[in-house]
Amino acid sequence: MKILILTKSFEREVTAFVRYATTVASGLHFRVVMPDSSHTPLPVPLSRRRLYWAQHMRAAWFSPALLQDFKVFRPDIVHIFEEYSSLIAFQAVILRNMYCPESSIMVYAAENIPGNVGVFFRLPARYVMHRAHLAFVCSHGVEQVLV
């Protein structure tokens, strides 16, 4: 099973997860996408991609080179380890739909304040959540906001 993980700001968590998963499960093949400014070493293939608007939580997005990770790797699972309302999540879902539409989508969610997603990000957030197969929430409050 091939798993593509995208993250902008959760390098430590993704690193710990990948290291753990590669020691306890066989048959998993990972590719991790992180910003080119990252210096985190990983025991799996790592794509360092340019990140635009990196200082903005929701407005950041990876360079068009990200499309190579979808085209070449063809993941079975796309794990978006960024907020579901981010442009990174929107970008990942669009590329997944284009190059590996059979793959499952997992997203991360930490937004626990109803109505906190700005107008510009509501449509992309809906687009992502209508296509996500699984959402990882970090509290009960987040679950209520998503529902």
N, C-alpha and C positions, 0 to 999 in steps of 0.2 A: 504494500500500500504506500502510495506516494503522498506526502503531506507538505504543502507549501505554507509557510508561516510568514506573515508580514507584520512588522512592528516598527514603530518610530521611536517609542519611548519606553518600552518594556523589555529592554535588552537583558537585564538581570533575570527576570522571570522566564523569558523565552529560553535563555541559556540553561537555566536550572531544569526546565521542563525537557528540553532536548537531551541533555546529559542523562537525566533519569530515564526517559523513554528508550534511549538507545541501549541502556544496560538491562532493562527488564523485559523488553519486547523484541522479538525478531521479525524480520520481514517489513519493517518500517523504514522508508527512505524519506529523508527530510531535505528540504532546501529552505533556507531562511533568508528573508530579505530585510536588510537593515539599512539605515542611512550610511552614506559613504564616509561620514564623520565618525562612525563607530569604530572602535578598536577592540571589540570583544572577540576573543578567539572561540571557535566552536568546533566540535568534532564531526560536523556535517558540512556539506556544501553551503557556502554563504555568498549571497549576491549583495554587494554594497552598491546601492543606487543613490543617485543625487536626489535630494529632497528639497522641494520648493516650499517656501513659507513655513519652514520648520518651527519657527517660534510660535505658531498658532496651532492650538490643539486640534480644531476641526478643519481648518483651511489648508493644512499641509497636504501635499501629494507627491508621489514619486515621479521621477522622470519617465518619459515614454519607454526607456530601456526596460522598464518593468514588464513590458509585453513579452520580452524574450523569456522571462521566467515561466510564463504561462504557456507560450508556444513550444518551448523545448522540453520543459519538465512535465507538462500535462498532468497536474496533480489529481488525485482522487478526492482529496480534501483540501480546501482552502481555509486556513485558520487566520482570520483577521484579528490580530491582537492589538486592535485600536478601537476606539469608541465607534459604535455602529453609525453614529451621525457624522462621522468624519468623511472628508473627501477621499482619504486613503481607502476607506471601506467601499465607497461608491466606485472608485476607480477599480478596485479589485473585483467587485461583482461584475462590472461591465466586461473586464478582460476575461473573467471566468466564463461569462455567457458566450463570448466570442470564440474562445479557444478550448474550453473543456466543460461544456454545459452539463455533462453528467456528474461532475464533481459536486460534493456537498460543501456547504458554506457554514462555517462556525464564526460567530462574532463575539466580541467582548462588550459588556455594558456596565457602566458605573454611574450613569446619569440617574440620580434619585430625586430630582426636583422637577415636578410636572411643569411643562411649558418652558423649560430652560433652554431648549434647542431653538436657536434663532430662525427667523423666517427663511433665510437663504438656505439653511441646512435641513429644513423639514422634508422637502421633497426627496432629496437624496437619502435621508434616513428612512423614509417610508419605502423607497425602492429597495434598499438593502434589507430591511426587516421582512419585506414580503417575499424575499428570495432566500433568506437565511433558513437553514435547517435546524440550527441550534444556537442559542445565545447563552454565554456564560455571564451570570450576573454576580456581583460581589456583595449584594445584600437584598433583604426582602423589599426594601424601598425601591430598589431598581426594578425588581420584578413587577411591582405595582405600576410603575411608570411605563414599562414596556407593554403591559396588558392594556 
